[in-house]
């Protein structure tokens, strides 16, 4: 258990600001691509 805790602490230290920014940019781009391909809302009644 102590070894796993030390490994988790070491992994947390390796995560730096650039990694977080890279993940944020990738998620933002994926959402943009999915939003671009979304159909427009027609707003018609009964359609």
JOTA-V743290 format. One record per residue. RES is the residue in three letters. PHI is phi in degrees with one decimal (999 if undefined). PSI is psi as a letter, one per 20 degrees, with the letter a starting at -180 (NA if undefined). Layout:
res=RES phi=PHI psi=PSI
res=RES phi=PHI psi=PSI
This chain:
res=UNK phi=999 psi=h
res=UNK phi=-64.9 psi=h
res=UNK phi=-66.2 psi=g
res=UNK phi=-66.5 psi=h
res=UNK phi=-65.4 psi=g
res=UNK phi=-66.5 psi=h
res=UNK phi=-66.5 psi=h
res=UNK phi=-64.4 psi=g
res=UNK phi=-65.0 psi=h
res=UNK phi=-66.3 psi=h
res=UNK phi=-66.0 psi=h
res=UNK phi=-66.6 psi=h
res=UNK phi=-71.9 psi=h
res=UNK phi=-76.3 psi=i
res=UNK phi=-79.4 psi=o
res=UNK phi=-114.9 psi=a
res=UNK phi=-63.1 psi=h
res=UNK phi=-65.9 psi=h
res=UNK phi=-65.6 psi=g
res=UNK phi=-64.6 psi=g
res=UNK phi=-65.3 psi=h
res=UNK phi=-63.9 psi=g
res=UNK phi=-63.3 psi=g
res=UNK phi=-62.3 psi=g
res=UNK phi=-65.5 psi=g
res=UNK phi=-64.7 psi=g
res=UNK phi=-66.3 psi=g
res=UNK phi=-63.6 psi=g
res=UNK phi=-64.7 psi=h
res=UNK phi=-64.1 psi=g
res=UNK phi=-66.4 psi=h
res=UNK phi=-64.9 psi=g
res=UNK phi=-64.8 psi=g
res=UNK phi=-67.2 psi=h
res=UNK phi=-69.3 psi=h
res=UNK phi=-68.5 psi=h
res=UNK phi=-84.8 psi=i
res=UNK phi=-73.0 psi=q
res=UNK phi=-71.5 psi=q
res=UNK phi=-75.3 psi=q
res=UNK phi=-79.7 psi=o
res=UNK phi=-71.4 psi=h
res=UNK phi=73.7 psi=j
res=UNK phi=-79.4 psi=q
res=UNK phi=-90.0 psi=p
res=UNK phi=77.0 psi=j
res=UNK phi=-110.5 psi=NA
